[in-house]
Amino acid sequence: MPSYKPSILLVEDSEHTRLLVEYWLKDAFELQVATNPKAALAVADRPYDVLLIDINLGSPNNGIDLLATLRKRPDFAHTPAIAFTAYVMPEDRERLLKEGFDYYLGKPFSQRELLEVLGTALARPCTTC
């Protein structure tokens, strides 16, 4: 009997970071990867258990804009969202949480830190059940 794998939408423009996250998560999670906001919106045709979104995506729109767009969709209104970023000053963390992200993971990060924040996000009680 196959076990359930939580689904993650990873939006990250850095190839190295994407490959690292994919390697670390491939066995325990179902991972959908997008490299920019447009690609993320194209694969946001179904709900995910967690959104893992880089902030600086090297395009006109950033991760904050993407999250705002996704939050307007019923399937994503309450999906746990993790800001995944190199903006690591204390005020950056607070700003991103005020912008609608539920969690924050600064870069660089360890596998343990990534798994901890994902575990916390997945353990969050459902607000729409």
Backbone atoms as SQL, in Angstrom:
CREATE TABLE atoms (id INTEGER PRIMARY KEY, chain TEXT, resi INTEGER, resn TEXT, atom TEXT, x REAL, y REAL, z REAL);
INSERT INTO atoms VALUES
  (1, 'A', 1, 'MET', 'N', 0.840, -1.173, 0.000),
  (2, 'A', 1, 'MET', 'CA', 0.000, 0.000, 0.000),
  (3, 'A', 1, 'MET', 'C', 0.893, 1.247, 0.000),
  (4, 'A', 2, 'PRO', 'N', 0.730, 2.150, -0.977),
  (5, 'A', 2, 'PRO', 'CA', 1.562, 3.348, -1.035),
  (6, 'A', 2, 'PRO', 'C', 1.220, 4.296, 0.110),
  (7, 'A', 3, 'SER', 'N', 2.250, 4.951, 0.641),
  (8, 'A', 3, 'SER', 'CA', 2.009, 5.915, 1.709),
  (9, 'A', 3, 'SER', 'C', 1.827, 7.307, 1.114),
  (10, 'A', 4, 'TYR', 'N', 1.128, 8.143, 1.854),
  (11, 'A', 4, 'TYR', 'CA', 0.851, 9.500, 1.405),
  (12, 'A', 4, 'TYR', 'C', 2.113, 10.350, 1.465),
  (13, 'A', 5, 'LYS', 'N', 2.381, 11.072, 0.398),
  (14, 'A', 5, 'LYS', 'CA', 3.486, 12.024, 0.363),
  (15, 'A', 5, 'LYS', 'C', 2.885, 13.424, 0.289),
  (16, 'A', 6, 'PRO', 'N', 3.191, 14.285, 1.262),
  (17, 'A', 6, 'PRO', 'CA', 2.696, 15.660, 1.176),
  (18, 'A', 6, 'PRO', 'C', 3.222, 16.335, -0.084),
  (19, 'A', 7, 'SER', 'N', 2.400, 17.206, -0.644),
  (20, 'A', 7, 'SER', 'CA', 2.778, 17.888, -1.875),
  (21, 'A', 7, 'SER', 'C', 3.292, 19.296, -1.580),
  (22, 'A', 8, 'ILE', 'N', 4.338, 19.676, -2.294),
  (23, 'A', 8, 'ILE', 'CA', 4.958, 20.988, -2.135),
  (24, 'A', 8, 'ILE', 'C', 5.077, 21.644, -3.500),
  (25, 'A', 9, 'LEU', 'N', 4.692, 22.913, -3.559),
  (26, 'A', 9, 'LEU', 'CA', 4.990, 23.722, -4.725),
  (27, 'A', 9, 'LEU', 'C', 6.215, 24.549, -4.361),
  (28, 'A', 10, 'LEU', 'N', 7.343, 24.241, -4.998),
  (29, 'A', 10, 'LEU', 'CA', 8.599, 24.954, -4.792),
  (30, 'A', 10, 'LEU', 'C', 8.773, 25.944, -5.929),
  (31, 'A', 11, 'VAL', 'N', 8.928, 27.222, -5.588),
  (32, 'A', 11, 'VAL', 'CA', 9.170, 28.258, -6.591),
  (33, 'A', 11, 'VAL', 'C', 10.539, 28.853, -6.278),
  (34, 'A', 12, 'GLU', 'N', 11.503, 28.538, -7.136),
  (35, 'A', 12, 'GLU', 'CA', 12.903, 28.915, -6.901),
  (36, 'A', 12, 'GLU', 'C', 13.597, 29.100, -8.238),
  (37, 'A', 13, 'ASP', 'N', 14.251, 30.238, -8.429),
  (38, 'A', 13, 'ASP', 'CA', 14.916, 30.491, -9.713),
  (39, 'A', 13, 'ASP', 'C', 16.361, 30.002, -9.756),
  (40, 'A', 14, 'SER', 'N', 16.970, 29.719, -8.614),
  (41, 'A', 14, 'SER', 'CA', 18.347, 29.239, -8.588),
  (42, 'A', 14, 'SER', 'C', 18.385, 27.727, -8.850),
  (43, 'A', 15, 'GLU', 'N', 19.064, 27.351, -9.919),
  (44, 'A', 15, 'GLU', 'CA', 19.152, 25.930, -10.257),
  (45, 'A', 15, 'GLU', 'C', 19.818, 25.125, -9.144),
  (46, 'A', 16, 'HIS', 'N', 20.873, 25.665, -8.558),
  (47, 'A', 16, 'HIS', 'CA', 21.586, 24.944, -7.501),
  (48, 'A', 16, 'HIS', 'C', 20.685, 24.700, -6.293),
  (49, 'A', 17, 'THR', 'N', 19.939, 25.716, -5.898),
  (50, 'A', 17, 'THR', 'CA', 19.044, 25.563, -4.753),
  (51, 'A', 17, 'THR', 'C', 17.930, 24.579, -5.078),
  (52, 'A', 18, 'ARG', 'N', 17.357, 24.676, -6.267),
  (53, 'A', 18, 'ARG', 'CA', 16.302, 23.727, -6.673),
  (54, 'A', 18, 'ARG', 'C', 16.800, 22.295, -6.610),
  (55, 'A', 19, 'LEU', 'N', 17.983, 22.058, -7.177),
  (56, 'A', 19, 'LEU', 'CA', 18.523, 20.694, -7.196),
  (57, 'A', 19, 'LEU', 'C', 18.775, 20.173, -5.785),
  (58, 'A', 20, 'LEU', 'N', 19.269, 21.027, -4.917),
  (59, 'A', 20, 'LEU', 'CA', 19.524, 20.619, -3.532),
  (60, 'A', 20, 'LEU', 'C', 18.216, 20.264, -2.829),
  (61, 'A', 21, 'VAL', 'N', 17.216, 21.122, -2.944),
  (62, 'A', 21, 'VAL', 'CA', 15.927, 20.867, -2.301),
  (63, 'A', 21, 'VAL', 'C', 15.286, 19.605, -2.882),
  (64, 'A', 22, 'GLU', 'N', 15.330, 19.460, -4.190),
  (65, 'A', 22, 'GLU', 'CA', 14.772, 18.253, -4.815),
  (66, 'A', 22, 'GLU', 'C', 15.470, 16.996, -4.290),
  (67, 'A', 23, 'TYR', 'N', 16.771, 17.041, -4.181),
  (68, 'A', 23, 'TYR', 'CA', 17.531, 15.882, -3.697),
  (69, 'A', 23, 'TYR', 'C', 17.131, 15.537, -2.257),
  (70, 'A', 24, 'TRP', 'N', 17.036, 16.544, -1.422),
  (71, 'A', 24, 'TRP', 'CA', 16.702, 16.318, -0.021),
  (72, 'A', 24, 'TRP', 'C', 15.266, 15.850, 0.190),
  (73, 'A', 25, 'LEU', 'N', 14.354, 16.262, -0.670),
  (74, 'A', 25, 'LEU', 'CA', 12.932, 15.997, -0.425),
  (75, 'A', 25, 'LEU', 'C', 12.310, 14.919, -1.299),
  (76, 'A', 26, 'LYS', 'N', 13.027, 14.448, -2.299),
  (77, 'A', 26, 'LYS', 'CA', 12.433, 13.570, -3.310),
  (78, 'A', 26, 'LYS', 'C', 11.789, 12.304, -2.755),
  (79, 'A', 27, 'ASP', 'N', 12.307, 11.756, -1.685),
  (80, 'A', 27, 'ASP', 'CA', 11.765, 10.498, -1.162),
  (81, 'A', 27, 'ASP', 'C', 10.553, 10.683, -0.257),
  (82, 'A', 28, 'ALA', 'N', 10.429, 11.834, 0.383),
  (83, 'A', 28, 'ALA', 'CA', 9.373, 12.027, 1.368),
  (84, 'A', 28, 'ALA', 'C', 8.237, 12.927, 0.899),
  (85, 'A', 29, 'PHE', 'N', 8.450, 13.661, -0.192),
  (86, 'A', 29, 'PHE', 'CA', 7.454, 14.633, -0.641),
  (87, 'A', 29, 'PHE', 'C', 7.209, 14.509, -2.137),
  (88, 'A', 30, 'GLU', 'N', 6.012, 14.902, -2.529),
  (89, 'A', 30, 'GLU', 'CA', 5.702, 15.066, -3.947),
  (90, 'A', 30, 'GLU', 'C', 6.014, 16.528, -4.254),
  (91, 'A', 31, 'LEU', 'N', 6.992, 16.752, -5.101),
  (92, 'A', 31, 'LEU', 'CA', 7.494, 18.100, -5.341),
  (93, 'A', 31, 'LEU', 'C', 7.160, 18.571, -6.747),
  (94, 'A', 32, 'GLN', 'N', 6.519, 19.726, -6.844),
  (95, 'A', 32, 'GLN', 'CA', 6.289, 20.396, -8.119),
  (96, 'A', 32, 'GLN', 'C', 7.169, 21.631, -8.107),
  (97, 'A', 33, 'VAL', 'N', 7.987, 21.795, -9.134),
  (98, 'A', 33, 'VAL', 'CA', 8.956, 22.882, -9.173),
  (99, 'A', 33, 'VAL', 'C', 8.596, 23.879, -10.268),
  (100, 'A', 34, 'ALA', 'N', 8.718, 25.157, -9.932),
  (101, 'A', 34, 'ALA', 'CA', 8.551, 26.242, -10.891),
  (102, 'A', 34, 'ALA', 'C', 9.708, 27.208, -10.687),
  (103, 'A', 35, 'THR', 'N', 10.145, 27.832, -11.785),
  (104, 'A', 35, 'THR', 'CA', 11.310, 28.712, -11.704),
  (105, 'A', 35, 'THR', 'C', 10.957, 30.197, -11.651),
  (106, 'A', 36, 'ASN', 'N', 9.678, 30.520, -11.834),
  (107, 'A', 36, 'ASN', 'CA', 9.261, 31.924, -11.806),
  (108, 'A', 36, 'ASN', 'C', 7.761, 31.974, -11.510),
  (109, 'A', 37, 'PRO', 'N', 7.241, 33.164, -11.220),
  (110, 'A', 37, 'PRO', 'CA', 5.814, 33.269, -10.891),
  (111, 'A', 37, 'PRO', 'C', 4.884, 32.773, -11.995),
  (112, 'A', 38, 'LYS', 'N', 5.194, 33.082, -13.245),
  (113, 'A', 38, 'LYS', 'CA', 4.330, 32.638, -14.351),
  (114, 'A', 38, 'LYS', 'C', 4.251, 31.113, -14.398),
  (115, 'A', 39, 'ALA', 'N', 5.385, 30.444, -14.271),
  (116, 'A', 39, 'ALA', 'CA', 5.405, 28.980, -14.269),
  (117, 'A', 39, 'ALA', 'C', 4.672, 28.421, -13.052),
  (118, 'A', 40, 'ALA', 'N', 4.804, 29.101, -11.910),
  (119, 'A', 40, 'ALA', 'CA', 4.111, 28.644, -10.700),
  (120, 'A', 40, 'ALA', 'C', 2.596, 28.724, -10.879),
  (121, 'A', 41, 'LEU', 'N', 2.130, 29.806, -11.449),
  (122, 'A', 41, 'LEU', 'CA', 0.689, 29.949, -11.673),
  (123, 'A', 41, 'LEU', 'C', 0.176, 28.915, -12.670),
  (124, 'A', 42, 'ALA', 'N', 1.021, 28.516, -13.602),
  (125, 'A', 42, 'ALA', 'CA', 0.625, 27.509, -14.589),
  (126, 'A', 42, 'ALA', 'C', 0.427, 26.136, -13.953),
  (127, 'A', 43, 'VAL', 'N', 1.177, 25.828, -12.898),
  (128, 'A', 43, 'VAL', 'CA', 1.029, 24.519, -12.245),
  (129, 'A', 43, 'VAL', 'C', 0.168, 24.589, -10.989),
  (130, 'A', 44, 'ALA', 'N', -0.364, 25.770, -10.704),
  (131, 'A', 44, 'ALA', 'CA', -1.224, 25.933, -9.531),
  (132, 'A', 44, 'ALA', 'C', -2.670, 25.603, -9.893),
  (133, 'A', 45, 'ASP', 'N', -2.821, 24.500, -10.602),
  (134, 'A', 45, 'ASP', 'CA', -4.143, 24.062, -11.037),
  (135, 'A', 45, 'ASP', 'C', -4.735, 23.031, -10.088),
  (136, 'A', 46, 'ARG', 'N', -4.067, 22.817, -8.982),
  (137, 'A', 46, 'ARG', 'CA', -4.536, 21.893, -7.951),
  (138, 'A', 46, 'ARG', 'C', -3.974, 22.365, -6.620),
  (139, 'A', 47, 'PRO', 'N', -4.561, 21.960, -5.511),
  (140, 'A', 47, 'PRO', 'CA', -4.022, 22.384, -4.216),
  (141, 'A', 47, 'PRO', 'C', -2.718, 21.660, -3.878),
  (142, 'A', 48, 'TYR', 'N', -1.911, 22.295, -3.050),
  (143, 'A', 48, 'TYR', 'CA', -0.684, 21.711, -2.511),
  (144, 'A', 48, 'TYR', 'C', -0.770, 21.780, -0.999),
  (145, 'A', 49, 'ASP', 'N', -0.009, 20.940, -0.331),
  (146, 'A', 49, 'ASP', 'CA', 0.004, 20.957, 1.131),
  (147, 'A', 49, 'ASP', 'C', 0.830, 22.122, 1.679),
  (148, 'A', 50, 'VAL', 'N', 1.867, 22.521, 0.950),
  (149, 'A', 50, 'VAL', 'CA', 2.758, 23.606, 1.382),
  (150, 'A', 50, 'VAL', 'C', 3.265, 24.350, 0.149),
  (151, 'A', 51, 'LEU', 'N', 3.418, 25.672, 0.311),
  (152, 'A', 51, 'LEU', 'CA', 4.062, 26.511, -0.703),
  (153, 'A', 51, 'LEU', 'C', 5.425, 26.918, -0.164),
  (154, 'A', 52, 'LEU', 'N', 6.466, 26.677, -0.936),
  (155, 'A', 52, 'LEU', 'CA', 7.835, 27.043, -0.563),
  (156, 'A', 52, 'LEU', 'C', 8.309, 28.010, -1.642),
  (157, 'A', 53, 'ILE', 'N', 8.299, 29.308, -1.312),
  (158, 'A', 53, 'ILE', 'CA', 8.460, 30.339, -2.334),
  (159, 'A', 53, 'ILE', 'C', 9.663, 31.227, -2.047),
  (160, 'A', 54, 'ASP', 'N', 10.575, 31.286, -3.007),
  (161, 'A', 54, 'ASP', 'CA', 11.688, 32.229, -2.957),
  (162, 'A', 54, 'ASP', 'C', 11.110, 33.630, -3.116),
  (163, 'A', 55, 'ILE', 'N', 11.775, 34.617, -2.556),
  (164, 'A', 55, 'ILE', 'CA', 11.275, 35.987, -2.647),
  (165, 'A', 55, 'ILE', 'C', 11.819, 36.699, -3.875),
  (166, 'A', 56, 'ASN', 'N', 13.119, 36.675, -4.074),
  (167, 'A', 56, 'ASN', 'CA', 13.723, 37.334, -5.228),
  (168, 'A', 56, 'ASN', 'C', 13.799, 36.328, -6.366),
  (169, 'A', 57, 'LEU', 'N', 12.850, 36.421, -7.279),
  (170, 'A', 57, 'LEU', 'CA', 12.752, 35.435, -8.360),
  (171, 'A', 57, 'LEU', 'C', 13.333, 35.923, -9.678),
  (172, 'A', 58, 'GLY', 'N', 14.039, 37.043, -9.649),
  (173, 'A', 58, 'GLY', 'CA', 14.708, 37.522, -10.856),
  (174, 'A', 58, 'GLY', 'C', 13.776, 37.894, -11.989),
  (175, 'A', 59, 'SER', 'N', 12.544, 38.210, -11.664),
  (176, 'A', 59, 'SER', 'CA', 11.577, 38.615, -12.689),
  (177, 'A', 59, 'SER', 'C', 10.862, 39.863, -12.180),
  (178, 'A', 60, 'PRO', 'N', 10.025, 40.461, -13.009),
  (179, 'A', 60, 'PRO', 'CA', 9.312, 41.652, -12.539),
  (180, 'A', 60, 'PRO', 'C', 8.485, 41.379, -11.278),
  (181, 'A', 61, 'ASN', 'N', 7.921, 40.194, -11.158),
  (182, 'A', 61, 'ASN', 'CA', 7.142, 39.839, -9.975),
  (183, 'A', 61, 'ASN', 'C', 7.995, 39.015, -9.032),
  (184, 'A', 62, 'ASN', 'N', 7.798, 39.233, -7.748),
  (185, 'A', 62, 'ASN', 'CA', 8.573, 38.484, -6.768),
  (186, 'A', 62, 'ASN', 'C', 7.676, 37.488, -6.026),
  (187, 'A', 63, 'GLY', 'N', 8.253, 36.823, -5.045),
  (188, 'A', 63, 'GLY', 'CA', 7.504, 35.830, -4.287),
  (189, 'A', 63, 'GLY', 'C', 6.342, 36.411, -3.499),
  (190, 'A', 64, 'ILE', 'N', 6.478, 37.663, -3.072),
  (191, 'A', 64, 'ILE', 'CA', 5.380, 38.325, -2.359),
  (192, 'A', 64, 'ILE', 'C', 4.194, 38.514, -3.301),
  (193, 'A', 65, 'ASP', 'N', 4.477, 38.981, -4.516),
  (194, 'A', 65, 'ASP', 'CA', 3.413, 39.162, -5.516),
  (195, 'A', 65, 'ASP', 'C', 2.751, 37.825, -5.841),
  (196, 'A', 66, 'LEU', 'N', 3.565, 36.785, -5.998),
  (197, 'A', 66, 'LEU', 'CA', 3.025, 35.465, -6.309),
  (198, 'A', 66, 'LEU', 'C', 2.109, 34.978, -5.201),
  (199, 'A', 67, 'LEU', 'N', 2.541, 35.115, -3.953),
  (200, 'A', 67, 'LEU', 'CA', 1.703, 34.660, -2.844),
  (201, 'A', 67, 'LEU', 'C', 0.386, 35.430, -2.811),
  (202, 'A', 68, 'ALA', 'N', 0.427, 36.730, -3.034),
  (203, 'A', 68, 'ALA', 'CA', -0.799, 37.537, -3.042),
  (204, 'A', 68, 'ALA', 'C', -1.772, 37.030, -4.114),
  (205, 'A', 69, 'THR', 'N', -1.245, 36.696, -5.274),
  (206, 'A', 69, 'THR', 'CA', -2.087, 36.165, -6.357),
  (207, 'A', 69, 'THR', 'C', -2.668, 34.805, -5.978),
  (208, 'A', 70, 'LEU', 'N', -1.836, 33.933, -5.431),
  (209, 'A', 70, 'LEU', 'CA', -2.310, 32.604, -5.038),
  (210, 'A', 70, 'LEU', 'C', -3.344, 32.679, -3.926),
  (211, 'A', 71, 'ARG', 'N', -3.171, 33.577, -2.983),
  (212, 'A', 71, 'ARG', 'CA', -4.101, 33.691, -1.851),
  (213, 'A', 71, 'ARG', 'C', -5.509, 34.080, -2.298),
  (214, 'A', 72, 'LYS', 'N', -5.645, 34.654, -3.472),
  (215, 'A', 72, 'LYS', 'CA', -6.964, 35.015, -3.997),
  (216, 'A', 72, 'LYS', 'C', -7.736, 33.798, -4.478),
  (217, 'A', 73, 'ARG', 'N', -7.052, 32.685, -4.660),
  (218, 'A', 73, 'ARG', 'CA', -7.694, 31.449, -5.117),
  (219, 'A', 73, 'ARG', 'C', -8.148, 30.628, -3.909),
  (220, 'A', 74, 'PRO', 'N', -9.367, 30.115, -3.936),
  (221, 'A', 74, 'PRO', 'CA', -9.865, 29.346, -2.786),
  (222, 'A', 74, 'PRO', 'C', -8.947, 28.188, -2.376),
  (223, 'A', 75, 'ASP', 'N', -8.358, 27.490, -3.338),
  (224, 'A', 75, 'ASP', 'CA', -7.488, 26.350, -3.010),
  (225, 'A', 75, 'ASP', 'C', -6.216, 26.759, -2.276),
  (226, 'A', 76, 'PHE', 'N', -5.853, 28.035, -2.331),
  (227, 'A', 76, 'PHE', 'CA', -4.600, 28.492, -1.726),
  (228, 'A', 76, 'PHE', 'C', -4.803, 29.511, -0.611),
  (229, 'A', 77, 'ALA', 'N', -6.040, 29.812, -0.293),
  (230, 'A', 77, 'ALA', 'CA', -6.317, 30.836, 0.719),
  (231, 'A', 77, 'ALA', 'C', -5.708, 30.502, 2.074),
  (232, 'A', 78, 'HIS', 'N', -5.621, 29.225, 2.404),
  (233, 'A', 78, 'HIS', 'CA', -5.123, 28.814, 3.719),
  (234, 'A', 78, 'HIS', 'C', -3.941, 27.860, 3.644),
  (235, 'A', 79, 'THR', 'N', -3.360, 27.697, 2.469),
  (236, 'A', 79, 'THR', 'CA', -2.210, 26.804, 2.326),
  (237, 'A', 79, 'THR', 'C', -1.010, 27.398, 3.054),
  (238, 'A', 80, 'PRO', 'N', -0.358, 26.626, 3.911),
  (239, 'A', 80, 'PRO', 'CA', 0.833, 27.149, 4.583),
  (240, 'A', 80, 'PRO', 'C', 1.879, 27.585, 3.552),
  (241, 'A', 81, 'ALA', 'N', 2.389, 28.799, 3.735),
  (242, 'A', 81, 'ALA', 'CA', 3.372, 29.360, 2.805),
  (243, 'A', 81, 'ALA', 'C', 4.649, 29.702, 3.558),
  (244, 'A', 82, 'ILE', 'N', 5.760, 29.235, 3.005),
  (245, 'A', 82, 'ILE', 'CA', 7.073, 29.475, 3.600),
  (246, 'A', 82, 'ILE', 'C', 7.843, 30.432, 2.710),
  (247, 'A', 83, 'ALA', 'N', 8.277, 31.563, 3.285),
  (248, 'A', 83, 'ALA', 'CA', 9.175, 32.478, 2.578),
  (249, 'A', 83, 'ALA', 'C', 10.564, 31.850, 2.638),
  (250, 'A', 84, 'PHE', 'N', 11.142, 31.653, 1.483),
  (251, 'A', 84, 'PHE', 'CA', 12.391, 30.906, 1.316),
  (252, 'A', 84, 'PHE', 'C', 13.369, 31.887, 0.687),
  (253, 'A', 85, 'THR', 'N', 14.243, 32.513, 1.507),
  (254, 'A', 85, 'THR', 'CA', 14.913, 33.702, 0.998),
  (255, 'A', 85, 'THR', 'C', 16.292, 33.974, 1.577),
  (256, 'A', 86, 'ALA', 'N', 17.060, 34.752, 0.818),
  (257, 'A', 86, 'ALA', 'CA', 18.363, 35.230, 1.286),
  (258, 'A', 86, 'ALA', 'C', 18.218, 36.553, 2.026),
  (259, 'A', 87, 'TYR', 'N', 17.018, 37.104, 2.087),
  (260, 'A', 87, 'TYR', 'CA', 16.777, 38.295, 2.904),
  (261, 'A', 87, 'TYR', 'C', 16.718, 37.828, 4.358),
  (262, 'A', 88, 'VAL', 'N', 17.796, 38.038, 5.101),
  (263, 'A', 88, 'VAL', 'CA', 17.914, 37.412, 6.409),
  (264, 'A', 88, 'VAL', 'C', 18.036, 38.375, 7.592),
  (265, 'A', 89, 'MET', 'N', 17.769, 39.621, 7.361),
  (266, 'A', 89, 'MET', 'CA', 17.768, 40.555, 8.481),
  (267, 'A', 89, 'MET', 'C', 16.475, 40.362, 9.276),
  (268, 'A', 90, 'PRO', 'N', 16.501, 40.618, 10.596),
  (269, 'A', 90, 'PRO', 'CA', 15.278, 40.426, 11.397),
  (270, 'A', 90, 'PRO', 'C', 14.070, 41.169, 10.834),
  (271, 'A', 91, 'GLU', 'N', 14.282, 42.364, 10.315),
  (272, 'A', 91, 'GLU', 'CA', 13.150, 43.113, 9.766),
  (273, 'A', 91, 'GLU', 'C', 12.602, 42.459, 8.486),
  (274, 'A', 92, 'ASP', 'N', 13.458, 41.732, 7.760),
  (275, 'A', 92, 'ASP', 'CA', 12.988, 41.018, 6.562),
  (276, 'A', 92, 'ASP', 'C', 12.015, 39.918, 6.953),
  (277, 'A', 93, 'ARG', 'N', 12.361, 39.157, 7.973),
  (278, 'A', 93, 'ARG', 'CA', 11.493, 38.081, 8.448),
  (279, 'A', 93, 'ARG', 'C', 10.130, 38.648, 8.839),
  (280, 'A', 94, 'GLU', 'N', 10.132, 39.702, 9.638),
  (281, 'A', 94, 'GLU', 'CA', 8.881, 40.299, 10.094),
  (282, 'A', 94, 'GLU', 'C', 8.064, 40.848, 8.922),
  (283, 'A', 95, 'ARG', 'N', 8.730, 41.493, 7.974),
  (284, 'A', 95, 'ARG', 'CA', 8.045, 42.052, 6.807),
  (285, 'A', 95, 'ARG', 'C', 7.366, 40.950, 6.002),
  (286, 'A', 96, 'LEU', 'N', 8.086, 39.845, 5.783),
  (287, 'A', 96, 'LEU', 'CA', 7.528, 38.752, 4.981),
  (288, 'A', 96, 'LEU', 'C', 6.355, 38.078, 5.690),
  (289, 'A', 97, 'LEU', 'N', 6.436, 37.949, 6.995),
  (290, 'A', 97, 'LEU', 'CA', 5.306, 37.385, 7.732),
  (291, 'A', 97, 'LEU', 'C', 4.101, 38.320, 7.645),
  (292, 'A', 98, 'LYS', 'N', 4.330, 39.627, 7.679),
  (293, 'A', 98, 'LYS', 'CA', 3.232, 40.593, 7.532),
  (294, 'A', 98, 'LYS', 'C', 2.648, 40.572, 6.119),
  (295, 'A', 99, 'GLU', 'N', 3.460, 40.184, 5.140),
  (296, 'A', 99, 'GLU', 'CA', 3.007, 40.121, 3.738),
  (297, 'A', 99, 'GLU', 'C', 2.166, 38.878, 3.451),
  (298, 'A', 100, 'GLY', 'N', 1.998, 38.005, 4.447),
  (299, 'A', 100, 'GLY', 'CA', 1.119, 36.856, 4.262),
  (300, 'A', 100, 'GLY', 'C', 1.778, 35.495, 4.338),
  (301, 'A', 101, 'PHE', 'N', 3.102, 35.462, 4.457),
  (302, 'A', 101, 'PHE', 'CA', 3.758, 34.168, 4.628),
  (303, 'A', 101, 'PHE', 'C', 3.518, 33.697, 6.058),
  (304, 'A', 102, 'ASP', 'N', 3.394, 32.387, 6.213),
  (305, 'A', 102, 'ASP', 'CA', 3.153, 31.809, 7.533),
  (306, 'A', 102, 'ASP', 'C', 4.448, 31.454, 8.243),
  (307, 'A', 103, 'TYR', 'N', 5.475, 31.165, 7.457),
  (308, 'A', 103, 'TYR', 'CA', 6.764, 30.718, 8.004),
  (309, 'A', 103, 'TYR', 'C', 7.882, 31.349, 7.195),
  (310, 'A', 104, 'TYR', 'N', 9.076, 31.258, 7.737),
  (311, 'A', 104, 'TYR', 'CA', 10.242, 31.891, 7.128),
  (312, 'A', 104, 'TYR', 'C', 11.425, 30.935, 7.232),
  (313, 'A', 105, 'LEU', 'N', 12.164, 30.783, 6.139),
  (314, 'A', 105, 'LEU', 'CA', 13.391, 29.993, 6.135),
  (315, 'A', 105, 'LEU', 'C', 14.461, 30.790, 5.402),
  (316, 'A', 106, 'GLY', 'N', 15.467, 31.227, 6.149),
  (317, 'A', 106, 'GLY', 'CA', 16.539, 32.014, 5.557),
  (318, 'A', 106, 'GLY', 'C', 17.579, 31.136, 4.884),
  (319, 'A', 107, 'LYS', 'N', 18.191, 31.702, 3.870),
  (320, 'A', 107, 'LYS', 'CA', 19.285, 31.027, 3.155),
  (321, 'A', 107, 'LYS', 'C', 20.598, 31.622, 3.648),
  (322, 'A', 108, 'PRO', 'N', 21.627, 30.843, 3.784),
  (323, 'A', 108, 'PRO', 'CA', 21.665, 29.397, 3.554),
  (324, 'A', 108, 'PRO', 'C', 20.917, 28.646, 4.658),
  (325, 'A', 109, 'PHE', 'N', 20.584, 27.420, 4.366),
  (326, 'A', 109, 'PHE', 'CA', 19.793, 26.598, 5.263),
  (327, 'A', 109, 'PHE', 'C', 20.356, 25.184, 5.245),
  (328, 'A', 110, 'SER', 'N', 20.051, 24.440, 6.287),
  (329, 'A', 110, 'SER', 'CA', 20.466, 23.039, 6.340),
  (330, 'A', 110, 'SER', 'C', 19.274, 22.143, 6.016),
  (331, 'A', 111, 'GLN', 'N', 19.547, 20.904, 5.759),
  (332, 'A', 111, 'GLN', 'CA', 18.471, 19.943, 5.508),
  (333, 'A', 111, 'GLN', 'C', 17.578, 19.855, 6.748),
  (334, 'A', 112, 'ARG', 'N', 18.175, 19.855, 7.913),
  (335, 'A', 112, 'ARG', 'CA', 17.411, 19.786, 9.158),
  (336, 'A', 112, 'ARG', 'C', 16.468, 20.983, 9.286),
  (337, 'A', 113, 'GLU', 'N', 16.964, 22.187, 8.989),
  (338, 'A', 113, 'GLU', 'CA', 16.128, 23.388, 9.077),
  (339, 'A', 113, 'GLU', 'C', 14.965, 23.326, 8.090),
  (340, 'A', 114, 'LEU', 'N', 15.247, 22.874, 6.882),
  (341, 'A', 114, 'LEU', 'CA', 14.202, 22.739, 5.869),
  (342, 'A', 114, 'LEU', 'C', 13.131, 21.750, 6.324),
  (343, 'A', 115, 'LEU', 'N', 13.557, 20.601, 6.803),
  (344, 'A', 115, 'LEU', 'CA', 12.596, 19.593, 7.253),
  (345, 'A', 115, 'LEU', 'C', 11.810, 20.060, 8.469),
  (346, 'A', 116, 'GLU', 'N', 12.456, 20.805, 9.353),
  (347, 'A', 116, 'GLU', 'CA', 11.745, 21.319, 10.534),
  (348, 'A', 116, 'GLU', 'C', 10.628, 22.286, 10.150),
  (349, 'A', 117, 'VAL', 'N', 10.930, 23.234, 9.258),
  (350, 'A', 117, 'VAL', 'CA', 9.904, 24.209, 8.888),
  (351, 'A', 117, 'VAL', 'C', 8.790, 23.530, 8.093),
  (352, 'A', 118, 'LEU', 'N', 9.129, 22.562, 7.257),
  (353, 'A', 118, 'LEU', 'CA', 8.090, 21.816, 6.535),
  (354, 'A', 118, 'LEU', 'C', 7.224, 21.025, 7.511),
  (355, 'A', 119, 'GLY', 'N', 7.850, 20.389, 8.495),
  (356, 'A', 119, 'GLY', 'CA', 7.097, 19.633, 9.503),
  (357, 'A', 119, 'GLY', 'C', 6.151, 20.520, 10.293),
  (358, 'A', 120, 'THR', 'N', 6.630, 21.695, 10.658),
  (359, 'A', 120, 'THR', 'CA', 5.793, 22.645, 11.388),
  (360, 'A', 120, 'THR', 'C', 4.617, 23.084, 10.524),
  (361, 'A', 121, 'ALA', 'N', 4.882, 23.397, 9.274),
  (362, 'A', 121, 'ALA', 'CA', 3.809, 23.824, 8.372),
  (363, 'A', 121, 'ALA', 'C', 2.783, 22.720, 8.161),
  (364, 'A', 122, 'LEU', 'N', 3.235, 21.496, 8.009),
  (365, 'A', 122, 'LEU', 'CA', 2.323, 20.387, 7.765),
  (366, 'A', 122, 'LEU', 'C', 1.524, 20.009, 9.016),
  (367, 'A', 123, 'ALA', 'N', 2.062, 20.304, 10.187),
  (368, 'A', 123, 'ALA', 'CA', 1.374, 19.971, 11.443),
  (369, 'A', 123, 'ALA', 'C', 0.335, 21.019, 11.845),
  (370, 'A', 124, 'ARG', 'N', 0.300, 22.121, 11.119),
  (371, 'A', 124, 'ARG', 'CA', -0.630, 23.204, 11.437),
  (372, 'A', 124, 'ARG', 'C', -2.053, 22.704, 11.293),
  (373, 'A', 125, 'PRO', 'N', -2.911, 23.024, 12.267),
  (374, 'A', 125, 'PRO', 'CA', -4.303, 22.581, 12.164),
  (375, 'A', 125, 'PRO', 'C', -4.991, 23.186, 10.936),
  (376, 'A', 126, 'CYS', 'N', -5.849, 22.408, 10.342),
  (377, 'A', 126, 'CYS', 'CA', -6.602, 22.871, 9.171),
  (378, 'A', 126, 'CYS', 'C', -7.635, 23.903, 9.604),
  (379, 'A', 127, 'THR', 'N', -7.629, 25.059, 8.951),
  (380, 'A', 127, 'THR', 'CA', -8.588, 26.112, 9.298),
  (381, 'A', 127, 'THR', 'C', -9.845, 26.070, 8.442),
  (382, 'A', 128, 'THR', 'N', -9.837, 25.213, 7.418),
  (383, 'A', 128, 'THR', 'CA', -11.009, 25.154, 6.537),
  (384, 'A', 128, 'THR', 'C', -11.711, 23.809, 6.595),
  (385, 'A', 129, 'CYS', 'N', -11.286, 22.931, 7.488),
  (386, 'A', 129, 'CYS', 'CA', -11.886, 21.585, 7.586),
  (387, 'A', 129, 'CYS', 'C', -13.219, 21.641, 8.307);
